[in-house]
Amino acid sequence: MSRVNNRSAEELRRRAEKRLQTSKQKAPSPTPPAELQRLVHELEVHQIELELQNEELQQARLELEAYLSQYTDLYDFAPVGYLTLGRDGAILKANLTGANLLGVERARLQKQRFGWFVTADYRVAFTTFLAKVFQSQSQKTFDIELQKEGGGKFFVHVEAMVLGSGRECRVAMMDITAQKQAEELLRESEQRYRTLFETMSQGVVLQGADGKIISANPAAERFLGLSNEQMQGRTWTELRWKAIFEDGTDFPGETHPSMMALRTGKVQYNVIMGVFLPKADKYNWLNINAVPQFLPGEAKPYQVFTTFQDITLQKRLVIYNNLTPREKEVFKLLVKGHKRQIIAEILNISPKTVDKHRENLMEKLNLYTLEGTVEFAKLIGLVKS
């Protein structure tokens, strides 16, 4: 440090000597005796040194004032509200943005408790938060709801850190009301989507780009005969459903509409598939649509939504309407509970013929249980509920 000061002093003297020499050249004076000349010279140099020091101090003061003005502008008009709080939560300093956020003139904010602006639901949590700030040397963050002095609630994101003395902390506040409102709207939208997803009559299955099932709604669980947990993380091929086309031929898993949509990037509409449900011992007939989803700018789908509409009843009705008159007579007597012998006598046919008709009816209508047959008969009005 002494070397730096010595260099500064030497530089100052050099500049003073130069200025004095210039001054003497402009205004020559009689040469005094040598000693007096030396003393006068020293005084003149010292005077100029003081003048130079004063000029530097004046320049430094002007620069400091400019920096202070700039800092004040940045502090007061920053988009973030700044407060300085004491340990008791009293507001010691505030910038204009902070005062505007709280709806109070800055002059009236001093010594007011910040906690007065915190809504009742957040007051205890804020007290705990402030205590943690003063106990720690690290920055702490917190989202709280505030209330302006004139009314009106809003949310702020608070970042707080204790200052060097440990008796004050600096608080930065950012208004996040719009963000909170957007989050609330998103939650409501997600809730509506979830409610729709869970309650809609159509089955819905979401699959990723690899074809693995991400989620399925309750309707899809009913249609496909598996729970959401059983389906998650598996592809149609891995689940090994017994699926058929309308003509009864096998429906390979890799040709499932969702897999085709992922592979081609094209929507698959109105694909008819029969899915065998082992527990019910019957086929469910489904009308399937698969819609690929794309990220912006991407040509390959990142997931696919598949919807299922159960058309088993509609398909069964078409088949029933195309039955022969004799088959319909046999079916009506069967669902009314008549035995084969009685049916044979009523229709004047053999019991074996009745058995053959019943076998054909069950095969055509895809009905293999008495309960399912009676339920269908009720739906078409052959049996009263």
C-alpha positions as a Markdown table, in Angstrom:
| # | Residue | x | y | z |
|---|---|---|---|---|
| 1 | Met | 0.0 | 0.0 | 0.0 |
| 2 | Ser | 2.9 | 2.5 | 0.9 |
| 3 | Arg | 4.5 | 1.9 | -2.5 |
| 4 | Val | 1.1 | 2.7 | -4.2 |
| 5 | Asn | 0.9 | 5.9 | -2.1 |
| 6 | Asn | 4.5 | 6.8 | -2.9 |
| 7 | Arg | 3.8 | 6.4 | -6.6 |
| 8 | Ser | 0.7 | 8.5 | -6.4 |
| 9 | Ala | 2.6 | 11.3 | -4.5 |
| 10 | Glu | 5.4 | 11.1 | -7.0 |
| 11 | Glu | 2.9 | 11.4 | -9.9 |
| 12 | Leu | 1.1 | 14.3 | -8.2 |
| 13 | Arg | 4.4 | 16.1 | -7.7 |
| 14 | Arg | 5.5 | 15.5 | -11.3 |
| 15 | Arg | 2.2 | 17.0 | -12.5 |
| 16 | Ala | 2.5 | 19.9 | -10.1 |
| 17 | Glu | 6.1 | 20.6 | -11.3 |
| 18 | Lys | 4.9 | 20.5 | -14.9 |
| 19 | Arg | 2.1 | 22.9 | -14.2 |
| 20 | Leu | 4.4 | 25.3 | -12.3 |
| 21 | Gln | 6.9 | 25.3 | -15.1 |
| 22 | Thr | 4.2 | 26.1 | -17.7 |
| 23 | Ser | 2.9 | 28.9 | -15.4 |
| 24 | Lys | 6.4 | 30.4 | -15.1 |
| 25 | Gln | 7.0 | 30.3 | -18.8 |
| 26 | Lys | 3.8 | 32.3 | -19.3 |
| 27 | Ala | 4.6 | 34.8 | -16.6 |
| 28 | Pro | 8.3 | 35.3 | -15.9 |
| 29 | Ser | 9.4 | 36.9 | -12.7 |
| 30 | Pro | 12.7 | 38.2 | -11.2 |
| 31 | Thr | 14.9 | 35.4 | -9.9 |
| 32 | Pro | 15.1 | 35.6 | -6.1 |
| 33 | Pro | 18.0 | 34.3 | -4.0 |
| 34 | Ala | 18.5 | 30.6 | -4.2 |
| 35 | Glu | 17.1 | 29.5 | -0.8 |
| 36 | Leu | 14.1 | 31.8 | -1.1 |
| 37 | Gln | 13.7 | 30.6 | -4.7 |
| 38 | Arg | 13.6 | 26.9 | -3.4 |
| 39 | Leu | 11.1 | 27.7 | -0.7 |
| 40 | Val | 8.8 | 29.6 | -3.0 |
| 41 | His | 9.1 | 26.7 | -5.5 |
| 42 | Glu | 8.1 | 24.2 | -2.8 |
| 43 | Leu | 5.1 | 26.3 | -1.7 |
| 44 | Glu | 4.0 | 26.8 | -5.3 |
| 45 | Val | 4.3 | 23.1 | -6.0 |
| 46 | His | 2.4 | 22.2 | -2.8 |
| 47 | Gln | -0.3 | 24.7 | -3.7 |
| 48 | Ile | -0.7 | 23.2 | -7.2 |
| 49 | Glu | -0.7 | 19.7 | -5.6 |
| 50 | Leu | -3.6 | 20.8 | -3.4 |
| 51 | Glu | -5.4 | 22.2 | -6.4 |
| 52 | Leu | -4.9 | 18.9 | -8.3 |
| 53 | Gln | -6.1 | 16.9 | -5.3 |
| 54 | Asn | -9.1 | 19.2 | -5.1 |
| 55 | Glu | -9.9 | 18.7 | -8.8 |
| 56 | Glu | -9.6 | 14.9 | -8.4 |
| 57 | Leu | -11.9 | 15.1 | -5.3 |
| 58 | Gln | -14.4 | 17.2 | -7.2 |
| 59 | Gln | -14.3 | 14.7 | -10.1 |
| 60 | Ala | -14.7 | 11.8 | -7.8 |
| 61 | Arg | -17.6 | 13.5 | -6.0 |
| 62 | Leu | -19.3 | 14.1 | -9.3 |
| 63 | Glu | -18.8 | 10.5 | -10.4 |
| 64 | Leu | -20.1 | 9.3 | -7.0 |
| 65 | Glu | -23.2 | 11.5 | -7.3 |
| 66 | Ala | -23.8 | 10.2 | -10.8 |
| 67 | Tyr | -23.5 | 6.6 | -9.6 |
| 68 | Leu | -25.7 | 7.3 | -6.6 |
| 69 | Ser | -28.3 | 8.9 | -8.8 |
| 70 | Gln | -28.1 | 5.9 | -11.2 |
| 71 | Tyr | -28.4 | 3.5 | -8.3 |
| 72 | Thr | -31.3 | 5.4 | -6.9 |
| 73 | Asp | -33.1 | 5.3 | -10.2 |
| 74 | Leu | -32.4 | 1.6 | -10.5 |
| 75 | Tyr | -33.5 | 0.9 | -7.0 |
| 76 | Asp | -36.7 | 3.0 | -7.1 |
| 77 | Phe | -37.9 | 2.2 | -10.6 |
| 78 | Ala | -36.8 | -1.5 | -10.7 |
| 79 | Pro | -39.6 | -3.8 | -11.8 |
| 80 | Val | -39.1 | -5.7 | -8.6 |
| 81 | Gly | -40.3 | -4.4 | -5.2 |
| 82 | Tyr | -37.4 | -4.0 | -2.7 |
| 83 | Leu | -37.9 | -3.8 | 1.1 |
| 84 | Thr | -35.5 | -3.8 | 4.0 |
| 85 | Leu | -37.0 | -5.4 | 7.1 |
| 86 | Gly | -36.0 | -5.5 | 10.7 |
| 87 | Arg | -36.0 | -8.7 | 12.8 |
| 88 | Asp | -39.5 | -7.8 | 14.0 |
| 89 | Gly | -40.7 | -7.5 | 10.4 |
| 90 | Ala | -40.9 | -3.7 | 10.4 |
| 91 | Ile | -40.3 | -2.0 | 7.0 |
| 92 | Leu | -37.1 | 0.1 | 7.3 |
| 93 | Lys | -36.7 | 1.0 | 3.6 |
| 94 | Ala | -38.7 | 0.5 | 0.4 |
| 95 | Asn | -38.4 | 1.4 | -3.2 |
| 96 | Leu | -41.2 | 3.0 | -5.2 |
| 97 | Thr | -42.2 | -0.3 | -6.8 |
| 98 | Gly | -42.5 | -2.0 | -3.4 |
| 99 | Ala | -44.6 | 0.9 | -2.1 |
| 100 | Asn | -46.8 | 0.7 | -5.2 |
| 101 | Leu | -47.3 | -3.0 | -4.8 |
| 102 | Leu | -48.5 | -2.5 | -1.2 |
| 103 | Gly | -50.7 | 0.5 | -2.2 |
| 104 | Val | -49.0 | 2.8 | 0.3 |
| 105 | Glu | -47.0 | 6.0 | -0.1 |
| 106 | Arg | -43.4 | 5.3 | 0.6 |
| 107 | Ala | -43.2 | 8.0 | 3.3 |
| 108 | Arg | -45.9 | 6.2 | 5.3 |
| 109 | Leu | -44.4 | 2.7 | 4.9 |
| 110 | Gln | -41.5 | 3.2 | 7.3 |
| 111 | Lys | -41.9 | 1.3 | 10.6 |
| 112 | Gln | -45.1 | -0.4 | 9.5 |
| 113 | Arg | -45.0 | -4.2 | 9.9 |
| 114 | Phe | -44.9 | -6.1 | 6.6 |
| 115 | Gly | -47.0 | -8.8 | 8.3 |
| 116 | Trp | -50.0 | -6.4 | 8.2 |
| 117 | Phe | -50.0 | -6.7 | 4.4 |
| 118 | Val | -49.9 | -10.6 | 4.5 |
| 119 | Thr | -53.3 | -12.2 | 4.3 |
| 120 | Ala | -54.5 | -14.2 | 7.3 |
| 121 | Asp | -54.1 | -17.5 | 5.5 |
| 122 | Tyr | -50.3 | -16.9 | 5.1 |
| 123 | Arg | -49.5 | -14.9 | 8.2 |
| 124 | Val | -48.2 | -17.7 | 10.3 |
| 125 | Ala | -46.2 | -19.2 | 7.5 |
| 126 | Phe | -44.6 | -15.8 | 6.7 |
| 127 | Thr | -43.6 | -15.4 | 10.4 |
| 128 | Thr | -41.9 | -18.8 | 10.3 |
| 129 | Phe | -40.3 | -17.9 | 6.9 |
| 130 | Leu | -38.9 | -14.6 | 8.3 |
| 131 | Ala | -37.4 | -16.3 | 11.3 |
| 132 | Lys | -35.6 | -18.8 | 9.0 |
| 133 | Val | -34.2 | -15.9 | 7.0 |
| 134 | Phe | -32.6 | -14.4 | 10.0 |
| 135 | Gln | -31.3 | -17.8 | 11.2 |
| 136 | Ser | -29.6 | -18.5 | 7.9 |
| 137 | Gln | -27.0 | -16.7 | 5.8 |
| 138 | Ser | -28.4 | -18.1 | 2.5 |
| 139 | Gln | -31.2 | -16.7 | 0.4 |
| 140 | Lys | -34.7 | -18.0 | 1.1 |
| 141 | Thr | -37.8 | -17.9 | -1.2 |
| 142 | Phe | -41.5 | -18.0 | -0.5 |
| 143 | Asp | -44.8 | -17.4 | -2.3 |
| 144 | Ile | -47.4 | -15.5 | -0.3 |
| 145 | Glu | -50.6 | -13.7 | -0.7 |
| 146 | Leu | -50.7 | -9.9 | 0.1 |
| 147 | Gln | -53.4 | -7.4 | 0.5 |
| 148 | Lys | -53.1 | -3.8 | -0.6 |
| 149 | Glu | -54.0 | -1.1 | 2.0 |
| 150 | Gly | -57.0 | 0.0 | -0.1 |
| 151 | Gly | -58.1 | -3.6 | -0.7 |
| 152 | Gly | -57.3 | -6.1 | -3.4 |
| 153 | Lys | -55.3 | -9.3 | -3.0 |
| 154 | Phe | -52.4 | -10.4 | -5.0 |
| 155 | Phe | -49.6 | -13.0 | -4.9 |
| 156 | Val | -45.9 | -12.2 | -4.8 |
| 157 | His | -42.7 | -14.4 | -5.0 |
| 158 | Val | -40.4 | -13.3 | -2.2 |
| 159 | Glu | -36.7 | -13.7 | -2.1 |
| 160 | Ala | -35.1 | -12.7 | 1.2 |
| 161 | Met | -31.5 | -12.7 | 2.6 |
| 162 | Val | -30.1 | -11.3 | 5.8 |
| 163 | Leu | -27.7 | -8.3 | 5.4 |
| 164 | Gly | -24.2 | -8.2 | 6.9 |
| 165 | Ser | -25.1 | -6.8 | 10.3 |
| 166 | Gly | -27.6 | -9.6 | 10.9 |
| 167 | Arg | -30.2 | -7.1 | 12.1 |
| 168 | Glu | -31.9 | -6.4 | 8.7 |
| 169 | Cys | -32.8 | -8.4 | 5.7 |
| 170 | Arg | -33.3 | -7.4 | 2.1 |
| 171 | Val | -36.6 | -8.6 | 0.5 |
| 172 | Ala | -37.3 | -8.7 | -3.2 |
| 173 | Met | -41.0 | -9.0 | -4.3 |
| 174 | Met | -42.2 | -10.0 | -7.7 |
| 175 | Asp | -45.9 | -9.9 | -8.5 |
| 176 | Ile | -46.9 | -13.4 | -9.7 |
| 177 | Thr | -50.7 | -12.9 | -9.6 |
| 178 | Ala | -51.0 | -13.5 | -13.3 |
| 179 | Gln | -48.9 | -16.7 | -13.0 |
| 180 | Lys | -50.9 | -17.9 | -10.1 |
| 181 | Gln | -54.2 | -17.3 | -12.0 |
| 182 | Ala | -52.8 | -19.1 | -15.0 |
| 183 | Glu | -51.8 | -22.0 | -12.8 |
| 184 | Glu | -55.3 | -22.1 | -11.2 |
| 185 | Leu | -56.9 | -22.1 | -14.7 |
| 186 | Leu | -54.5 | -24.9 | -15.7 |
| 187 | Arg | -55.5 | -26.9 | -12.6 |
| 188 | Glu | -59.2 | -26.3 | -13.3 |
| 189 | Ser | -58.7 | -27.3 | -16.9 |
| 190 | Glu | -56.8 | -30.4 | -15.9 |
| 191 | Gln | -59.5 | -31.2 | -13.4 |
| 192 | Arg | -62.2 | -30.8 | -16.1 |
| 193 | Tyr | -60.1 | -33.0 | -18.4 |
| 194 | Arg | -59.6 | -35.6 | -15.7 |
| 195 | Thr | -63.3 | -35.6 | -14.9 |
| 196 | Leu | -64.2 | -36.0 | -18.6 |
| 197 | Phe | -61.5 | -38.6 | -19.1 |
| 198 | Glu | -62.8 | -40.6 | -16.1 |
| 199 | Thr | -66.6 | -40.3 | -16.8 |
| 200 | Met | -66.9 | -40.3 | -20.6 |
| 201 | Ser | -68.7 | -43.3 | -22.1 |
| 202 | Gln | -66.0 | -43.7 | -24.8 |
| 203 | Gly | -62.9 | -45.6 | -23.9 |
| 204 | Val | -59.7 | -43.6 | -24.2 |
| 205 | Val | -56.1 | -45.0 | -24.2 |
| 206 | Leu | -53.0 | -42.8 | -24.4 |
| 207 | Gln | -49.8 | -44.3 | -25.8 |
| 208 | Gly | -46.3 | -43.0 | -26.2 |
| 209 | Ala | -44.1 | -43.0 | -29.3 |
| 210 | Asp | -42.9 | -46.5 | -28.5 |
| 211 | Gly | -46.5 | -47.8 | -28.5 |
| 212 | Lys | -46.5 | -48.4 | -24.7 |
| 213 | Ile | -49.7 | -47.5 | -23.0 |
| 214 | Ile | -49.5 | -44.5 | -20.6 |
| 215 | Ser | -53.0 | -44.4 | -19.3 |
| 216 | Ala | -56.5 | -45.7 | -19.9 |
| 217 | Asn | -59.8 | -44.5 | -18.6 |
| 218 | Pro | -62.5 | -46.7 | -16.8 |
| 219 | Ala | -64.5 | -47.1 | -20.0 |
| 220 | Ala | -61.5 | -48.5 | -21.8 |
| 221 | Glu | -60.9 | -50.9 | -18.9 |
| 222 | Arg | -64.5 | -52.2 | -19.3 |
| 223 | Phe | -64.2 | -52.5 | -23.1 |
| 224 | Leu | -60.8 | -54.2 | -23.0 |
| 225 | Gly | -61.3 | -56.3 | -19.9 |
| 226 | Leu | -58.1 | -55.1 | -18.2 |
| 227 | Ser | -57.3 | -52.6 | -15.5 |
| 228 | Asn | -55.3 | -49.5 | -16.2 |
| 229 | Glu | -52.4 | -50.9 | -14.1 |
| 230 | Gln | -52.4 | -54.1 | -16.2 |
| 231 | Met | -52.2 | -52.1 | -19.4 |
| 232 | Gln | -49.6 | -49.5 | -18.4 |
| 233 | Gly | -46.2 | -49.8 | -19.9 |
| 234 | Arg | -47.3 | -52.5 | -22.5 |
| 235 | Thr | -48.0 | -52.4 | -26.2 |
| 236 | Trp | -51.1 | -54.1 | -27.8 |
| 237 | Thr | -48.8 | -56.9 | -29.0 |
| 238 | Glu | -47.4 | -57.5 | -25.5 |
| 239 | Leu | -50.9 | -57.7 | -24.0 |
| 240 | Arg | -51.8 | -60.5 | -26.5 |
| 241 | Trp | -55.5 | -59.7 | -26.9 |
| 242 | Lys | -57.4 | -62.1 | -29.0 |
| 243 | Ala | -58.7 | -59.7 | -31.6 |
| 244 | Ile | -60.5 | -60.3 | -34.9 |
| 245 | Phe | -61.7 | -58.5 | -37.9 |
| 246 | Glu | -65.4 | -58.5 | -38.8 |
| 247 | Asp | -64.9 | -61.5 | -41.0 |
| 248 | Gly | -63.5 | -63.5 | -38.1 |
| 249 | Thr | -59.9 | -63.5 | -39.2 |
| 250 | Asp | -57.1 | -62.5 | -36.7 |
| 251 | Phe | -56.3 | -58.9 | -36.1 |
| 252 | Pro | -52.5 | -58.7 | -35.6 |
| 253 | Gly | -51.3 | -56.3 | -32.8 |
| 254 | Glu | -48.9 | -54.4 | -35.1 |
| 255 | Thr | -51.9 | -53.4 | -37.3 |
| 256 | His | -53.8 | -52.0 | -34.4 |
| 257 | Pro | -55.1 | -48.5 | -35.4 |
| 258 | Ser | -52.9 | -46.8 | -32.7 |
| 259 | Met | -49.7 | -48.5 | -34.0 |
| 260 | Met | -50.7 | -47.6 | -37.6 |
| 261 | Ala | -51.2 | -44.0 | -36.5 |
| 262 | Leu | -47.7 | -43.9 | -34.8 |
| 263 | Arg | -46.1 | -45.5 | -37.8 |
| 264 | Thr | -47.7 | -43.5 | -40.6 |
| 265 | Gly | -48.5 | -40.2 | -38.7 |
| 266 | Lys | -52.1 | -40.4 | -40.1 |
| 267 | Val | -55.4 | -40.5 | -38.3 |
| 268 | Gln | -57.1 | -43.9 | -38.3 |
| 269 | Tyr | -60.9 | -43.6 | -38.5 |
| 270 | Asn | -63.7 | -46.1 | -37.8 |
| 271 | Val | -61.7 | -49.3 | -37.6 |
| 272 | Ile | -63.9 | -52.2 | -36.4 |
| 273 | Met | -62.4 | -54.8 | -34.1 |
| 274 | Gly | -63.7 | -57.6 | -32.0 |
| 275 | Val | -61.8 | -58.1 | -28.7 |
| 276 | Phe | -62.3 | -61.4 | -26.8 |
| 277 | Leu | -63.0 | -60.9 | -23.0 |
| 278 | Pro | -62.0 | -64.2 | -21.3 |
| 279 | Lys | -63.9 | -63.4 | -18.1 |
| 280 | Ala | -67.1 | -62.7 | -19.9 |
| 281 | Asp | -66.4 | -65.4 | -22.5 |
| 282 | Lys | -67.5 | -63.2 | -25.4 |
| 283 | Tyr | -66.3 | -60.7 | -27.9 |
| 284 | Asn | -66.7 | -56.9 | -27.5 |
| 285 | Trp | -67.0 | -55.1 | -30.8 |
| 286 | Leu | -65.4 | -51.8 | -30.9 |
| 287 | Asn | -65.3 | -48.8 | -33.3 |
| 288 | Ile | -61.8 | -47.4 | -33.0 |
| 289 | Asn | -60.3 | -44.0 | -33.9 |
| 290 | Ala | -56.6 | -43.3 | -33.4 |
| 291 | Val | -55.3 | -39.7 | -33.6 |
| 292 | Pro | -51.4 | -39.1 | -33.6 |
| 293 | Gln | -50.1 | -36.1 | -31.6 |
| 294 | Phe | -47.2 | -34.0 | -32.8 |
| 295 | Leu | -44.8 | -31.6 | -31.1 |
| 296 | Pro | -44.3 | -28.2 | -32.9 |
| 297 | Gly | -42.0 | -28.6 | -35.9 |
| 298 | Glu | -41.9 | -32.4 | -35.6 |
| 299 | Ala | -43.0 | -34.8 | -38.4 |
| 300 | Lys | -43.1 | -37.9 | -36.2 |
| 301 | Pro | -45.8 | -38.4 | -33.6 |
| 302 | Tyr | -44.7 | -38.4 | -29.9 |
| 303 | Gln | -47.9 | -40.0 | -28.7 |
| 304 | Val | -51.4 | -41.2 | -29.9 |
| 305 | Phe | -54.9 | -40.9 | -28.5 |
| 306 | Thr | -57.1 | -43.9 | -29.2 |
| 307 | Thr | -60.8 | -43.8 | -28.5 |
| 308 | Phe | -63.1 | -46.8 | -28.4 |
| 309 | Gln | -66.9 | -46.9 | -28.9 |
| 310 | Asp | -68.6 | -50.1 | -27.9 |
| 311 | Ile | -70.8 | -51.1 | -30.9 |
| 312 | Thr | -71.5 | -54.7 | -29.7 |
| 313 | Leu | -75.2 | -54.0 | -29.3 |
| 314 | Gln | -75.5 | -52.2 | -32.6 |
| 315 | Lys | -73.7 | -55.0 | -34.4 |
| 316 | Arg | -75.8 | -57.6 | -32.6 |
| 317 | Leu | -79.0 | -55.8 | -33.6 |
| 318 | Val | -78.0 | -55.9 | -37.3 |
| 319 | Ile | -77.3 | -59.6 | -37.0 |
| 320 | Tyr | -80.6 | -60.2 | -35.2 |
| 321 | Asn | -82.5 | -58.3 | -37.8 |
| 322 | Asn | -80.9 | -60.5 | -40.5 |
| 323 | Leu | -82.0 | -63.8 | -38.8 |
| 324 | Thr | -84.4 | -66.0 | -40.5 |
| 325 | Pro | -88.0 | -66.0 | -39.3 |
| 326 | Arg | -87.5 | -69.5 | -37.8 |
| 327 | Glu | -84.3 | -68.4 | -36.0 |
| 328 | Lys | -86.2 | -65.5 | -34.5 |
| 329 | Glu | -89.0 | -67.7 | -33.3 |
| 330 | Val | -86.6 | -70.1 | -31.6 |
| 331 | Phe | -84.7 | -67.1 | -30.0 |
| 332 | Lys | -87.9 | -65.6 | -28.6 |
| 333 | Leu | -89.0 | -68.9 | -27.0 |
| 334 | Leu | -85.5 | -69.5 | -25.6 |
| 335 | Val | -85.3 | -66.1 | -23.9 |
| 336 | Lys | -88.7 | -66.6 | -22.4 |
| 337 | Gly | -87.4 | -69.7 | -20.6 |
| 338 | His | -89.0 | -72.5 | -22.6 |
| 339 | Lys | -87.2 | -75.9 | -22.7 |
| 340 | Arg | -86.1 | -77.5 | -25.9 |
| 341 | Gln | -88.9 | -80.0 | -25.9 |
| 342 | Ile | -91.6 | -77.4 | -25.5 |
| 343 | Ile | -90.0 | -75.3 | -28.2 |
| 344 | Ala | -89.9 | -78.3 | -30.5 |
| 345 | Glu | -93.6 | -79.0 | -29.9 |
| 346 | Ile | -94.6 | -75.4 | -30.4 |
| 347 | Leu | -92.7 | -75.1 | -33.7 |
| 348 | Asn | -93.4 | -78.6 | -34.7 |
| 349 | Ile | -89.7 | -79.4 | -35.1 |
| 350 | Ser | -87.4 | -82.0 | -33.5 |
| 351 | Pro | -85.5 | -81.2 | -30.3 |
| 352 | Lys | -82.2 | -81.8 | -32.2 |
| 353 | Thr | -83.2 | -79.0 | -34.7 |
| 354 | Val | -83.9 | -76.8 | -31.7 |
| 355 | Asp | -80.4 | -77.5 | -30.4 |
| 356 | Lys | -78.9 | -76.7 | -33.8 |
| 357 | His | -80.8 | -73.4 | -34.0 |
| 358 | Arg | -79.7 | -72.4 | -30.5 |
| 359 | Glu | -76.1 | -73.2 | -31.4 |
| 360 | Asn | -76.2 | -71.1 | -34.5 |
| 361 | Leu | -77.9 | -68.3 | -32.7 |
| 362 | Met | -75.3 | -68.1 | -30.0 |
| 363 | Glu | -72.6 | -68.1 | -32.6 |
| 364 | Lys | -74.1 | -65.5 | -34.8 |
| 365 | Leu | -75.1 | -63.2 | -31.9 |
| 366 | Asn | -71.9 | -63.7 | -30.0 |
| 367 | Leu | -73.9 | -64.7 | -26.9 |
| 368 | Tyr | -72.6 | -67.6 | -24.9 |
| 369 | Thr | -74.2 | -67.1 | -21.5 |
| 370 | Leu | -77.9 | -67.2 | -20.4 |
| 371 | Glu | -77.4 | -63.9 | -18.6 |
| 372 | Gly | -76.0 | -62.1 | -21.7 |
| 373 | Thr | -78.8 | -63.6 | -23.9 |
| 374 | Val | -81.5 | -62.4 | -21.5 |
| 375 | Glu | -79.9 | -59.0 | -21.2 |
| 376 | Phe | -79.9 | -58.6 | -25.0 |
| 377 | Ala | -83.5 | -59.8 | -25.2 |
| 378 | Lys | -84.5 | -57.1 | -22.7 |
| 379 | Leu | -82.8 | -54.4 | -24.7 |
| 380 | Ile | -84.7 | -55.2 | -27.8 |
| 381 | Gly | -88.0 | -55.6 | -25.9 |
| 382 | Leu | -88.5 | -59.4 | -26.1 |
| 383 | Val | -88.4 | -59.7 | -22.4 |
| 384 | Lys | -89.7 | -57.3 | -19.8 |
| 385 | Ser | -87.2 | -55.8 | -17.4 |
